[in-house]
Amino acid sequence: MTNKDLFPIINDYLQTKLGSKKEFPFGDEPAVFKVGGKMFALLAQKKEPLRLTLKCDPLEIDIVRMTFAAVNPGYHMNKDHWNTITLDGSMPNEILFAMIDDSYDLILSGLSKRIRESI
């Protein structure tokens, strides 16, 4: 899949997460997706291939990186909690979407009860 094909799928999926907000705090690149004011995904949409940065459970982070060559420590992020995934077609879509879900859930669970209930 090319960026042209993959971008709308990933972009739309990120925006379907309950309470998801897409922002551009760094200019027109990258798109930052937040829930409750906290980032759960960063999509470098102008890179070829696309790059997606997601939060990951520290207990699983090394396993994911060893399993998929497209997964590397988060670019300009805390390497113990964030991965950057090069969307080159080597990772199965179901794994990619599960990683998006996990990132969202990790951020959501870290929000206060008041913020979670308002989402």
KEVODREN-339908 format. One line per 5 residues: number of its first residue (from 1); their letters; for each residue x, y, z of N, C-alpha, C, O. Coordinates in nm, 4 decimals. Layout:
// residues N
NUM) A) X:Y:Z:X:Y:Z:X:Y:Z:X:Y:Z; ...
END
This chain:
// residues 119
1) MTNKD) 0.0831:-0.1186:0.0000:0.0000:0.0000:0.0000:0.0876:0.1251:0.0000:0.1891:0.1300:0.0696; 0.0501:0.2224:-0.0750:0.1241:0.3482:-0.0793:0.0710:0.4427:0.0287:-0.0343:0.4187:0.0877; 0.1463:0.5509:0.0535:0.0994:0.6523:0.1482:-0.0387:0.7032:0.1108:-0.1241:0.7244:0.1969; -0.0595:0.7225:-0.0194:-0.1874:0.7737:-0.0687:-0.3028:0.6817:-0.0276:-0.4122:0.7287:0.0034; -0.2778:0.5512:-0.0276:-0.3800:0.4533:0.0094:-0.3923:0.4375:0.1609:-0.5025:0.4267:0.2146
6) LFPII) -0.2777:0.4365:0.2287:-0.2746:0.4055:0.3708:-0.3115:0.5244:0.4599:-0.3756:0.5064:0.5635; -0.2718:0.6444:0.4208:-0.2955:0.7603:0.5061:-0.4420:0.7758:0.5477:-0.4687:0.7888:0.6672; -0.5378:0.7750:0.4548:-0.6764:0.7969:0.4993:-0.7265:0.6876:0.5936:-0.8083:0.7145:0.6816; -0.6786:0.5659:0.5761:-0.7218:0.4554:0.6626:-0.6732:0.4779:0.8050:-0.7509:0.4691:0.9000; -0.5442:0.5069:0.8195:-0.4860:0.5292:0.9520:-0.5440:0.6569:1.0138:-0.5860:0.6566:1.1296
11) NDYLQ) -0.5461:0.7632:0.9382:-0.5988:0.8914:0.9860:-0.7425:0.8767:1.0359:-0.7758:0.9238:1.1447; -0.8264:0.8122:0.9575:-0.9664:0.7943:0.9963:-0.9793:0.7080:1.1214:-1.0597:0.7375:1.2098; -0.8992:0.6004:1.1287:-0.9067:0.5120:1.2449:-0.8666:0.5863:1.3723:-0.9317:0.5721:1.4757; -0.7605:0.6649:1.3649:-0.7169:0.7422:1.4813:-0.8264:0.8382:1.5267:-0.8442:0.8603:1.6465; -0.8984:0.8944:1.4329:-1.0030:0.9917:1.4662:-1.1319:0.9263:1.5158:-1.2169:0.9944:1.5732
16) TKLGS) -1.1479:0.7949:1.4944:-1.2680:0.7274:1.5439:-1.2593:0.6953:1.6927:-1.3601:0.6609:1.7544; -1.1416:0.7060:1.7505:-1.1269:0.6766:1.8927:-1.2054:0.7817:1.9718:-1.1955:0.9011:1.9436; -1.2813:0.7380:2.0683:-1.3674:0.8245:2.1473:-1.2872:0.9381:2.2100:-1.1906:0.9138:2.2823; -1.3271:1.0616:2.1824:-1.2603:1.1787:2.2379:-1.1338:1.2198:2.1658:-1.0647:1.3115:2.2101; -1.1014:1.1528:2.0540:-0.9797:1.1834:1.9798:-0.9867:1.3228:1.9176:-1.0883:1.3627:1.8606
21) KKEFP) -0.8765:1.3949:1.9304:-0.8641:1.5273:1.8692:-0.7349:1.5303:1.7892:-0.6294:1.4912:1.8391; -0.7432:1.5766:1.6654:-0.6271:1.5882:1.5775:-0.5773:1.7319:1.5836:-0.6539:1.8261:1.5634; -0.4491:1.7477:1.6113:-0.3888:1.8801:1.6231:-0.2575:1.8857:1.5454:-0.2004:1.7830:1.5087; -0.2120:2.0067:1.5218:-0.0847:2.0301:1.4542:-0.0013:2.1290:1.5363:0.0191:2.2425:1.4932; 0.0473:2.0872:1.6542:0.1206:2.1800:1.7406:0.2597:2.2173:1.6887:0.3199:2.3128:1.7378
26) FGDEP) 0.3110:2.1441:1.5912:0.4461:2.1669:1.5393:0.4452:2.2221:1.3974:0.5456:2.2122:1.3268; 0.3348:2.2794:1.3552:0.3210:2.3253:1.2173:0.2346:2.2268:1.1404:0.1481:2.1612:1.1985; 0.2576:2.2160:1.0100:0.1727:2.1281:0.9288:0.2162:1.9818:0.9321:0.1547:1.8984:0.8656; 0.3187:1.9494:1.0065:0.3701:1.8131:1.0158:0.4366:1.7952:1.1501:0.5146:1.8824:1.1885; 0.4127:1.6926:1.2222:0.3208:1.5811:1.2040:0.1836:1.6106:1.2645:0.1655:1.7087:1.3366
31) AVFKV) 0.0882:1.5238:1.2339:-0.0432:1.5299:1.2972:-0.0312:1.4602:1.4325:0.0242:1.3508:1.4427; -0.0838:1.5251:1.5356:-0.0803:1.4699:1.6707:-0.2240:1.4392:1.7118:-0.3126:1.5241:1.7022; -0.2447:1.3169:1.7576:-0.3776:1.2735:1.8003:-0.3762:1.2621:1.9519:-0.2913:1.1951:2.0106; -0.4738:1.3301:2.0141:-0.4793:1.3355:2.1599:-0.6148:1.2897:2.2104:-0.7160:1.2979:2.1408; -0.6132:1.2416:2.3332:-0.7355:1.2133:2.4066:-0.7162:1.2744:2.5449:-0.6143:1.2516:2.6100
36) GGKMF) -0.8143:1.3518:2.5890:-0.8027:1.4172:2.7185:-0.6828:1.5095:2.7275:-0.6295:1.5313:2.8363; -0.6399:1.5639:2.6153:-0.5261:1.6550:2.6123:-0.3904:1.5870:2.6100:-0.2877:1.6549:2.6118; -0.3874:1.4547:2.6062:-0.2616:1.3783:2.6054:-0.2450:1.3047:2.4728:-0.3400:1.2459:2.4211; -0.1252:1.3086:2.4193:-0.0978:1.2449:2.2910:-0.1009:1.0920:2.3021:-0.0433:1.0338:2.3940; -0.1699:1.0283:2.2060:-0.1650:0.8828:2.1962:-0.1075:0.8367:2.0624:-0.0733:0.7195:2.0468
41) ALLAQ) -0.0967:0.9284:1.9656:-0.0392:0.8929:1.8352:0.0142:1.0177:1.7667:-0.0368:1.1284:1.7840; 0.1175:0.9957:1.6894:0.1783:1.1021:1.6107:0.1996:1.0446:1.4712:0.2682:0.9436:1.4559; 0.1420:1.1073:1.3701:0.1473:1.0554:1.2331:0.2261:1.1513:1.1446:0.1818:1.2624:1.1156; 0.3441:1.1057:1.1023:0.4277:1.1833:1.0101:0.3774:1.1531:0.8696:0.4263:1.0620:0.8028; 0.2803:1.2300:0.8265:0.2070:1.2001:0.7044:0.2816:1.2344:0.5768:0.2462:1.1842:0.4702
46) KKEPL) 0.3835:1.3180:0.5846:0.4567:1.3562:0.4640:0.5803:1.2708:0.4415:0.6471:1.2847:0.3391; 0.6112:1.1840:0.5342:0.7249:1.0925:0.5187:0.6861:0.9820:0.4211:0.5691:0.9453:0.4104; 0.7832:0.9309:0.3519:0.7590:0.8186:0.2585:0.8543:0.7059:0.2961:0.9746:0.7205:0.2750; 0.8073:0.5955:0.3499:0.6681:0.5674:0.3849:0.6258:0.6415:0.5118:0.7083:0.6989:0.5830; 0.4955:0.6386:0.5377:0.4400:0.7005:0.6581:0.5093:0.6466:0.7823:0.5588:0.5339:0.7838
51) RLTLK) 0.5118:0.7285:0.8855:0.5629:0.6852:1.0154:0.4600:0.7202:1.1214:0.4056:0.8306:1.1237; 0.4344:0.6236:1.2094:0.3353:0.6391:1.3145:0.4023:0.6108:1.4483:0.4634:0.5055:1.4664; 0.3910:0.7037:1.5410:0.4495:0.6864:1.6735:0.3367:0.6610:1.7728:0.2386:0.7352:1.7790; 0.3536:0.5534:1.8507:0.2505:0.5103:1.9451:0.3117:0.4752:2.0798:0.4267:0.4318:2.0878; 0.2341:0.4943:2.1849:0.2766:0.4521:2.3183:0.2621:0.3002:2.3267:0.1753:0.2407:2.2629
56) CDPLE) 0.3493:0.2393:2.4068:0.3479:0.0931:2.4213:0.3765:0.0576:2.5666:0.4530:0.1264:2.6341; 0.3158:-0.0479:2.6134:0.3434:-0.0978:2.7479:0.4916:-0.1327:2.7563:0.5411:-0.2084:2.6728; 0.5638:-0.0794:2.8549:0.7078:-0.1072:2.8653:0.7410:-0.2561:2.8761:0.8510:-0.2976:2.8395; 0.6469:-0.3366:2.9260:0.6706:-0.4804:2.9369:0.6647:-0.5500:2.8011:0.7156:-0.6611:2.7862; 0.6031:-0.4857:2.7022:0.5886:-0.5453:2.5694:0.6773:-0.4795:2.4643:0.6892:-0.5308:2.3531
61) IDIVR) 0.7388:-0.3683:2.4975:0.8061:-0.2867:2.3973:0.9201:-0.3604:2.3271:0.9349:-0.3495:2.2054; 1.0001:-0.4348:2.4022:1.1122:-0.5069:2.3408:1.0641:-0.6210:2.2524:1.1251:-0.6491:2.1492; 0.9569:-0.6862:2.2908:0.9022:-0.7970:2.2118:0.8559:-0.7464:2.0755:0.8845:-0.8074:1.9725; 0.7841:-0.6342:2.0761:0.7333:-0.5771:1.9516:0.8505:-0.5364:1.8609:0.8478:-0.5611:1.7403; 0.9518:-0.4745:1.9195:1.0671:-0.4304:1.8405:1.1454:-0.5474:1.7833:1.1967:-0.5387:1.6718
66) MTFAA) 1.1551:-0.6563:1.8577:1.2281:-0.7739:1.8073:1.1477:-0.8500:1.7029:1.2050:-0.9155:1.6158; 1.0158:-0.8419:1.7110:0.9290:-0.9150:1.6193:0.9163:-0.8466:1.4840:0.9107:-0.9134:1.3808; 0.9119:-0.7140:1.4840:0.8880:-0.6392:1.3600:1.0015:-0.5407:1.3343:1.0269:-0.4515:1.4154; 1.0689:-0.5572:1.2218:1.1784:-0.4668:1.1851:1.1300:-0.3241:1.1637:1.2090:-0.2303:1.1745; 1.0031:-0.3060:1.1340:0.9468:-0.1730:1.1088:0.9234:-0.0941:1.2372:0.8912:0.0246:1.2321
71) VNPGY) 0.9394:-0.1593:1.3522:0.9154:-0.0938:1.4814:1.0489:-0.0590:1.5452:1.1339:-0.1454:1.5665; 1.0656:0.0694:1.5754:1.1889:0.1207:1.6352:1.1553:0.2089:1.7538:1.0406:0.2510:1.7692; 1.2548:0.2378:1.8389:1.2284:0.3293:1.9505:1.1698:0.4605:1.8995:1.2067:0.5085:1.7922; 1.0795:0.5173:1.9762:1.0092:0.6390:1.9367:1.1029:0.7535:1.9019:1.1904:0.7898:1.9803; 1.0836:0.8088:1.7851:1.1647:0.9196:1.7360:1.1347:1.0443:1.8184:1.0204:1.0900:1.8225
76) HMNKD) 1.2355:1.0988:1.8834:1.2233:1.2154:1.9706:1.1254:1.1935:2.0853:1.0619:1.2878:2.1324; 1.1136:1.0684:2.1299:1.0211:1.0344:2.2380:1.0956:0.9511:2.3419:1.2094:0.9098:2.3195; 1.0307:0.9267:2.4556:1.0872:0.8396:2.5578:1.0948:0.6977:2.5004:0.9922:0.6361:2.4716; 1.2145:0.6479:2.4844:1.2380:0.5188:2.4180:1.1841:0.4004:2.4982:1.1679:0.2910:2.4442; 1.1563:0.4221:2.6268:1.1034:0.3143:2.7113:0.9521:0.2995:2.6996:0.8953:0.2013:2.7474
81) HWNTI) 0.8865:0.3971:2.6358:0.7398:0.3960:2.6313:0.6810:0.4170:2.4924:0.5615:0.3949:2.4727; 0.7622:0.4591:2.3956:0.7089:0.4954:2.2645:0.7839:0.4237:2.1529:0.9057:0.4067:2.1586; 0.7085:0.3819:2.0512:0.7638:0.3204:1.9302:0.7272:0.4042:1.8091:0.6193:0.4632:1.8033; 0.8178:0.4090:1.7125:0.7858:0.4654:1.5828:0.7808:0.3498:1.4841:0.8753:0.2717:1.4731; 0.6701:0.3401:1.4130:0.6466:0.2310:1.3189:0.6549:0.2867:1.1778:0.5830:0.3802:1.1427
86) TLDGS) 0.7425:0.2293:1.0978:0.7519:0.2658:0.9570:0.6481:0.1823:0.8836:0.6561:0.0595:0.8820; 0.5513:0.2487:0.8235:0.4392:0.1791:0.7600:0.4769:0.1400:0.6170:0.4307:0.1984:0.5190; 0.5624:0.0395:0.6104:0.6174:-0.0064:0.4825:0.5476:-0.1313:0.4293:0.5912:-0.1896:0.3301; 0.4390:-0.1722:0.4957:0.3641:-0.2896:0.4525:0.4110:-0.4199:0.5152:0.3519:-0.5250:0.4904; 0.5159:-0.4147:0.5959:0.5697:-0.5379:0.6540:0.4943:-0.5830:0.7790:0.5074:-0.6982:0.8203
91) MPNEI) 0.4168:-0.4953:0.8389:0.3415:-0.5306:0.9593:0.1956:-0.5565:0.9224:0.1341:-0.4760:0.8524; 0.1398:-0.6683:0.9689:-0.0011:-0.6961:0.9404:-0.0909:-0.5858:0.9972:-0.0679:-0.5357:1.1073; -0.1926:-0.5495:0.9209:-0.2824:-0.4415:0.9627:-0.3476:-0.4681:1.0973:-0.3653:-0.3753:1.1762; -0.3840:-0.5940:1.1255:-0.4495:-0.6223:1.2532:-0.3565:-0.5942:1.3711:-0.4030:-0.5523:1.4771; -0.2263:-0.6164:1.3545:-0.1291:-0.5848:1.4599:-0.1174:-0.4333:1.4741:-0.1158:-0.3811:1.5856
96) LFAMI) -0.1094:-0.3636:1.3629:-0.0992:-0.2183:1.3648:-0.2194:-0.1553:1.4350:-0.2024:-0.0675:1.5196; -0.3401:-0.1989:1.4010:-0.4591:-0.1432:1.4646:-0.4674:-0.1817:1.6117:-0.5173:-0.1037:1.6927; -0.4200:-0.2993:1.6473:-0.4149:-0.3383:1.7890:-0.3169:-0.2493:1.8652:-0.3415:-0.2145:1.9807; -0.2058:-0.2124:1.8008:-0.1094:-0.1223:1.8652:-0.1690:0.0175:1.8835:-0.1432:0.0830:1.9844; -0.2478:0.0630:1.7874:-0.3165:0.1916:1.8013:-0.4132:0.1844:1.9193:-0.4180:0.2755:2.0020
101) DDSYD) -0.4902:0.0757:1.9267:-0.5850:0.0575:2.0364:-0.5134:0.0572:2.1715:-0.5593:0.1198:2.2670; -0.4011:-0.0134:2.1786:-0.3246:-0.0208:2.3034:-0.2724:0.1166:2.3444:-0.2788:0.1530:2.4618; -0.2211:0.1927:2.2487:-0.1698:0.3260:2.2781:-0.2817:0.4143:2.3337:-0.2651:0.4808:2.4360; -0.3932:0.4136:2.2662:-0.5094:0.4915:2.3108:-0.5502:0.4499:2.4524:-0.5724:0.5349:2.5387; -0.5598:0.3186:2.4756:-0.6033:0.2678:2.6061:-0.5044:0.3042:2.7166:-0.5454:0.3364:2.8281
106) LILSG) -0.3749:0.2993:2.6866:-0.2741:0.3363:2.7862:-0.2890:0.4829:2.8266:-0.2823:0.5160:2.9449; -0.3088:0.5693:2.7294:-0.3248:0.7116:2.7598:-0.4559:0.7353:2.8338:-0.4587:0.8076:2.9334; -0.5638:0.6751:2.7860:-0.6942:0.6920:2.8489:-0.6914:0.6464:2.9950:-0.7462:0.7139:3.0821; -0.6288:0.5339:3.0214:-0.6250:0.4808:3.1582:-0.5426:0.5687:3.2521:-0.5615:0.5639:3.3737; -0.4525:0.6481:3.1975:-0.3711:0.7370:3.2793:-0.4370:0.8709:3.3098:-0.3849:0.9499:3.3885
111) LSKRI) -0.5511:0.8961:3.2475:-0.6232:1.0211:3.2723:-0.7009:1.0121:3.4035:-0.7321:0.9031:3.4515; -0.7308:1.1260:3.4592:-0.8091:1.1268:3.5828:-0.9489:1.0715:3.5567:-0.9974:1.0727:3.4436; -1.0118:1.0238:3.6618:-1.1468:0.9685:3.6500:-1.2430:1.0734:3.5949:-1.3295:1.0415:3.5133; -1.2285:1.1962:3.6383:-1.3152:1.3057:3.5928:-1.3015:1.3250:3.4425:-1.4019:1.3395:3.3728; -1.1781:1.3254:3.3915:-1.1562:1.3443:3.2464:-1.2075:1.2228:3.1703:-1.2733:1.2380:3.0673
116) RESI) -1.1787:1.1025:3.2190:-1.2270:0.9795:3.1512:-1.3786:0.9811:3.1405:-1.4338:0.9475:3.0357; -1.4465:1.0198:3.2477:-1.5933:1.0209:3.2472:-1.6489:1.1269:3.1533:-1.7619:1.1140:3.1062; -1.5723:1.2307:3.1255:-1.6218:1.3376:3.0375:-1.6027:1.3035:2.8900:-1.6572:1.3714:2.8029; -1.5258:1.1990:2.8619:-1.4969:1.1625:2.7222:-1.6083:1.0781:2.6634:-1.6009:1.0384:2.5472
END
